[in-house]
Amino acid sequence: MPRHRWPAIENVLTLLRQSLIPIAPARCLHCSQLSQKADWLCSECRSIVTEYHAACPRCGLPTARDLGDQSGCEQCRASHPVFTNTIAPLRYTPPVKTLVTRWKFKGHTGLTPYLVEVAGSERFAASDTPDAIVPVPPHWHRRFTRGFDQTWLLANSIAHGHPARPPVLPLLRRARSTSEQKRLSSRDRILNTRDAFVIDRPFTARYVALVDDVVTTGATVSACAETLLAAGVARVDIWCLVRVASPDEEV
């Protein structure tokens, strides 16, 4: 059976891997270097994980300077995103890309808390506390073939590390299957996600943190945010691991 369809087995293997470190040193997932430390990246690869030190607070895209509390970058002032803020700590450099690829496409679900740690759980904790954390849902068919829902795992891991422990609510459901975004142009991504999401249950949350793993053009999170706002949410922020500056950087 394909390994990515058995996340429970991956979790067991993760525990075994950590317990056997003194006997069988782990290998860095990125460079394959042997390590005596129970970590997914060796110290050298961990040291080259890069973050966005200057990014637009509205859309999360990198900028030449820190915009502080301004209303957003030039692109945001022109397009007026429906979401209020974006937390996207990591750049899509090779160590991060390796971790995300293993986690998302090869069933290494044990990587979830490590990715949040690398991103800096304090970044999310330092934000305003939302009434609920809402994961961007995959279509049921994609979740079935992959064997797990990575955004649900990510949302719960972020909530677990948040001092206020906001509830994770699966409010959204994909009403229809969509094509893979990475194969589409920016315009086609918007058309692809139009009316793709619906609210799945009653709720009272007024401020929502919408969680996704990698945000590129923002078409998916914008479609989700529009659905939430139309249903009565007053504010939607985006919390993700990575805000990709260009579709060319995607996996």
N, C-alpha and C positions, 0 to 999 in steps of 0.2 A: 504493500500500500504506500502511496506517496506520503512522505513524512509531514507535509504541510497540512494534511487532513487530520492529524492526530496531535493537537496541541497538548493534551494531557500527558502524552508520552514525552513531549519536549520538556514539560515542566519537571517530570521525574528525572530526565536526563540532566536538566539544569542542576537539580539538587545533588545528584550523584557527582556531577562534574565539580561542584563546589566542595563536597565532602572528601573527594579524592585528590585535591590539590597537593597535599604533602607527599602523596605517593606518585601521582602522575601529573606533573605540572600542566596547567592549561596553556592553550595557544591563543594568542590575540586573534580576534575574528578578522581584523583588517590585514595585518602583516604576517600572521601565523607564527610570530616569534613566541618561543616558550616563556612562560611566566610563572613565578612562584606565588603570585598574588591571585586570589579568586576574583578576577575581574574580566570583563568582556574585551577590554582594550588594554594593551600593555601601556606602561607609563609614558613611553615615547609617543605612541599614537594618541593617547589621551591628551597629551600636552599640545598637540597640534589641532585639536578640535577648536574651531573658531566660532565666535559669536558676532552678532551685529551690535556694535557699540553705538552706532548712529543710525537710527531707523525712524521712519515716520510713525508716530504713535497711533495714527488712524489706520493705516493699511499695513504697516509692518515692513514695508520695502526699505532697503538701505538708502541712506541719503549721504550727501557730502558732509553734513554737519548735523548736530543734535538739534532737533526742532523743539524740544522741550514741551511746553504746554500749548503750543500753537494748534490751530485747527487742522493741520495736516500738511502734507507736501503739495506741490503744485498740481499733481495728478488728482489728489483727493479733492482739492478745492474746485477742480474742473468737473469731476465725476460725481461728487457727493455720495460716497459709499453709505449703504443703509446701516452698517454696523458702526459702533462708536469708537472702539479701540481694538488694537491687535497686539497680542503678546506672542512673539515668534523669536525665541532666543537664538536659534542656531543657524549657521550658514551651511549650505549643502556641500561641504567639502568632503573628500573621500572617506575619512573615518566615520562621519555621520551618515553618509550615503550607504556605506557598508552595513552599519547597524540597522538602518531603516529597511534596507533590502532584505536582510536576514529575518528581521522581525515581521515585516509585512507580507513577504512572498514565500518565505521558507519555514513559517510556523514556529519561529523562536519566540514564543510568547513570554518566556521568562525574561526577555529583554525589556519588557514594558517599564518596570520601575527604574531600571538602569537608564533608559532613555530620558525619563523624567528627571532623574538625578543629574545627568549630563546637561540637560537643558537648564537646570537650576529651578528646583521646585519653589524656591523663595521668590522667583519672578512672579509666579501665579499667586502666591500667598500675599505679595505686596500690593496686588491690585485690589480694587474695590471688591467686596465679597458679594458674589451673585446669589440670587435666591435659589438658583438651580444651575447645574452643569448639564448641558445637553450634547450628547455625541452626534456627529453627522452620521446618519445611518447608511450602510451599504445596502444594495438590493439583496433580498433574501437569497437569490440564486448565487450571487457572488460570495455571500457569507457561507453558504452551504459548501461551495466548491473549495473555498479557502479553509474552511474548518473552524473559523473563529471570526469575531468582530473586533478588529484592532482599535477602532475609535472608542468602543465601549470599554475595552481594557485600559486604554489611555485615559479616558475620562475618570474612571474609578481610581486609577493610580494617582492622578492629580488631586482628586478629592481627598484621598487618603492622606496625602502629605500636606493638605491645607489645614491651617489651625482651626478654621470654622467648620470644617467637614460639610460643605454644602452638598445637598442631595444630588445624585446623578439620576436624571429623569429621561427615559427614552421617549421623548415627546414626538419626535419626527419619524415618519415612515416614508420610504420611497414608493410613490404611487405607480411608478413604471420603471423599467430597466433603462439605463442610459449607456451610451457608448463610453469606452474608456476615454477620459478627458485628455490624457497625454498624447493621444493620436489626433487631437482636434486643434484648430486655430482658436484664437481668443474669441472671435465672433461666434464660431460654431460651439464653443463651450457654453456660452450664454444660452444659445438656442437649445442645446442638449439638456440643460438643467431647468429650463422654463417649465413651471407647473409640475416638476418632478417630485415634490415633497408635499406631504399633508400632515396635519396634526393627528396624532394617534389616540389621544386621551385628554380628558379635562385637566386643567391645571390652574394655578393661581399665581405663578411666578411673574414678576414684573421686570426683573433684571436677570438676564440669562447669559452665561458664558458658553458659547458654542465651540465644541472641541473637534478639531480635525488633526490629522497627522502632518500632512504636507499641503500647504496652500500655494497655488501658483498664480493663476489669473484672478482668483477670488470668485469665480462664477458659481461654484458649488456652495460656498459659505454664504454668498450673497443671496442665492435662491433660498437657502435654509432660513436666513435672517428675515427675508421678506415674508416668508410663511409665518414665522413666529410673530413678527410685528403686526401682520394682518389679523392674527388671532388674539391680539391684545397685549403682547409684551411691549414694554416701553423702551427697553434698551437691550441691545445685543452686542456683546464683545466677542472677539475671536481669540481663542487660545489654541495654539498649535506648537509643534516642535520646530517646524521649518517654514519660512516664507521664501519660496524660490523666486529669485529675481527675474528669471527667464524660463520659458517652457523648455529651452534647450538643456537646462540643468536637471530635468526630471529623470527619474529611473526609467 
